[in-house]
Amino acid sequence: MILRTKHLALSLLVLVALCCNACGVYSFTGATISADVKTISIQNFENSAGEGPSNLTQIVTNNFKNYYQRNTNLTILQRDGDLQLEGQIISFTLTPAAVQRDGNIDQATLNRLTMGVQIRFVNTKDPEQDFDQQFTITEDFPQNVDITNIPPSAIELMSERLIAEVFNKSVANW
């Protein structure tokens, strides 16, 4: 009898989860996408900052597409999606974050990389969700790391954190 009750409870839980996910109102990633929204177009990001690795635009653009594909059921189109996302990289700078005095010389003991993007988001089904906003993320590195020697994995992680913020603003309404 107890086994049957547990089986029934588990079956109901799975059914409710599938219904919530299938209706397009809620997903387990936190996205709240209207059922009539089926597609998203993500344009290539331009690097107007002029700094960073030569493939920074490709990294950011591909990470955006992968993130939305992994965390929603939306089909990605080249253009004219129900949701439209475009942006540009506006900053990629390394600045001293912590300074230590060594005799008469001030020396950076920690450097901070700042990456910023300007995002324009359009929801063709609900224009009240549209926004044009700047998102910025920072990461600290030891003093011996030069902007040209930042590990690609660190840029990938920064990009993922930045994309999570944009994702939360665009489809999770956080």
C-alpha positions as CSV (number, residue, x, y, z in Angstrom):
1,M,0.0,0.0,0.0
2,I,2.8,2.5,0.9
3,L,4.6,1.6,-2.3
4,R,1.5,2.3,-4.3
5,T,1.0,5.7,-2.6
6,K,4.6,6.7,-3.3
7,H,4.2,5.6,-6.9
8,L,1.0,7.7,-7.3
9,A,2.6,10.7,-5.7
10,L,5.7,10.5,-7.9
11,S,3.4,10.1,-11.0
12,L,1.4,13.1,-10.1
13,L,4.6,15.2,-9.5
14,V,5.9,14.2,-12.9
15,L,2.6,15.0,-14.6
16,V,2.4,18.4,-13.0
17,A,6.0,19.2,-14.0
18,L,5.4,18.2,-17.6
19,C,2.2,20.3,-17.7
20,C,4.0,23.3,-16.3
21,N,6.8,23.0,-18.8
22,A,4.6,22.2,-21.8
23,C,2.3,25.1,-21.4
24,G,5.0,27.6,-22.1
25,V,4.3,29.6,-19.0
26,Y,7.1,28.2,-16.7
27,S,10.3,26.3,-17.1
28,F,12.7,24.9,-14.6
29,T,15.3,27.4,-15.8
30,G,13.1,30.3,-14.5
31,A,12.1,31.4,-17.9
32,T,8.5,32.7,-18.2
33,I,7.8,32.8,-21.9
34,S,4.4,33.3,-23.3
35,A,3.0,30.3,-25.1
36,D,2.7,32.3,-28.3
37,V,6.4,33.1,-28.4
38,K,8.2,30.4,-30.4
39,T,11.3,31.9,-31.9
40,I,14.2,34.2,-31.0
41,S,16.7,35.9,-33.3
42,I,20.2,36.7,-31.9
43,Q,22.3,39.0,-34.0
44,N,26.1,38.9,-34.1
45,F,27.7,41.1,-31.4
46,E,30.1,43.7,-32.6
47,N,33.1,44.6,-30.5
48,S,33.0,48.4,-30.5
49,A,35.4,48.5,-27.5
50,G,38.2,47.3,-29.9
51,E,39.9,45.4,-27.0
52,G,40.1,41.8,-26.1
53,P,40.8,38.6,-28.0
54,S,40.2,38.7,-31.8
55,N,37.4,36.1,-31.4
56,L,35.6,37.9,-28.6
57,T,32.5,38.7,-30.8
58,Q,32.3,35.1,-31.8
59,I,32.6,33.9,-28.2
60,V,29.9,36.2,-27.0
61,T,27.5,35.6,-29.9
62,N,27.8,31.8,-29.7
63,N,27.5,31.8,-26.0
64,F,24.3,33.8,-26.2
65,K,22.8,31.4,-28.8
66,N,23.9,28.3,-26.8
67,Y,22.5,29.7,-23.5
68,Y,19.1,30.5,-24.9
69,Q,19.0,27.2,-26.8
70,R,19.9,25.2,-23.7
71,N,17.5,27.0,-21.4
72,T,14.4,27.6,-23.5
73,N,12.4,25.7,-26.2
74,L,12.7,28.7,-28.6
75,T,13.9,28.1,-32.1
76,I,16.8,30.4,-33.1
77,L,16.3,32.3,-36.3
78,Q,18.7,34.6,-38.3
79,R,16.2,37.5,-38.0
80,D,12.6,38.5,-37.3
81,G,12.1,36.2,-34.3
82,D,9.2,36.7,-31.8
83,L,12.0,37.8,-29.5
84,Q,14.9,39.8,-30.9
85,L,18.2,40.2,-29.2
86,E,21.1,42.4,-30.5
87,G,24.0,44.1,-28.9
88,Q,27.5,45.2,-28.9
89,I,30.5,44.8,-26.6
90,I,31.2,48.3,-25.3
91,S,33.9,47.7,-22.8
92,F,36.7,45.3,-22.3
93,T,39.2,46.9,-19.9
94,L,41.8,45.8,-17.3
95,T,42.3,48.3,-14.4
96,P,44.0,48.1,-11.1
97,A,41.6,46.9,-8.4
98,A,44.0,46.8,-5.4
99,V,47.1,48.9,-5.1
100,Q,50.0,48.3,-2.7
101,R,52.8,50.8,-1.9
102,D,56.3,49.3,-2.2
103,G,58.7,52.0,-1.0
104,N,57.8,55.1,-3.2
105,I,56.0,53.1,-5.9
106,D,52.4,52.2,-6.0
107,Q,51.9,48.8,-7.6
108,A,48.7,47.0,-8.6
109,T,48.4,43.7,-6.7
110,L,45.1,42.8,-8.3
111,N,43.7,43.7,-11.7
112,R,40.0,43.9,-12.6
113,L,38.7,43.0,-16.0
114,T,35.5,44.6,-16.9
115,M,33.4,43.5,-19.8
116,G,30.2,45.4,-20.8
117,V,27.6,44.9,-23.4
118,Q,24.8,47.1,-24.6
119,I,21.7,45.0,-25.2
120,R,18.6,45.8,-27.2
121,F,15.8,43.3,-26.6
122,V,12.5,43.4,-28.5
123,N,9.5,41.2,-27.7
124,T,7.2,41.4,-30.7
125,K,4.3,39.8,-28.8
126,D,4.6,42.0,-25.7
127,P,6.4,45.4,-26.3
128,E,6.2,46.3,-22.6
129,Q,9.0,43.7,-22.1
130,D,11.4,45.6,-24.5
131,F,14.5,47.1,-23.1
132,D,17.8,48.8,-24.2
133,Q,20.2,48.4,-21.3
134,Q,23.9,48.1,-20.5
135,F,25.1,45.0,-18.6
136,T,28.6,44.8,-17.0
137,I,30.5,42.0,-15.4
138,T,33.9,42.1,-13.6
139,E,36.5,39.5,-12.7
140,D,39.7,40.0,-10.7
141,F,43.0,38.6,-11.8
142,P,46.5,38.5,-10.3
143,Q,48.9,41.4,-11.1
144,N,51.0,39.4,-13.5
145,V,48.1,38.7,-15.9
146,D,48.1,41.0,-18.9
147,I,44.9,41.8,-20.9
148,T,46.4,39.9,-23.8
149,N,47.1,36.8,-21.7
150,I,43.7,36.3,-20.0
151,P,42.8,32.6,-20.2
152,P,40.0,31.9,-22.8
153,S,38.2,29.9,-20.1
154,A,38.0,33.0,-17.9
155,I,36.5,35.0,-20.8
156,E,34.0,32.1,-21.4
157,L,33.0,32.2,-17.7
158,M,32.6,35.9,-17.6
159,S,30.5,35.7,-20.8
160,E,28.3,33.1,-19.3
161,R,27.6,35.2,-16.2
162,L,26.8,38.2,-18.3
163,I,24.5,36.2,-20.5
164,A,22.7,34.9,-17.4
165,E,21.9,38.4,-16.4
166,V,20.5,39.3,-19.8
167,F,18.6,36.0,-19.8
168,N,17.0,36.8,-16.4
169,K,16.0,40.3,-17.6
170,S,14.7,39.2,-21.0
171,V,12.8,35.9,-20.3
172,A,12.8,35.2,-16.6
173,N,11.6,38.8,-15.7
174,W,14.0,39.0,-12.7
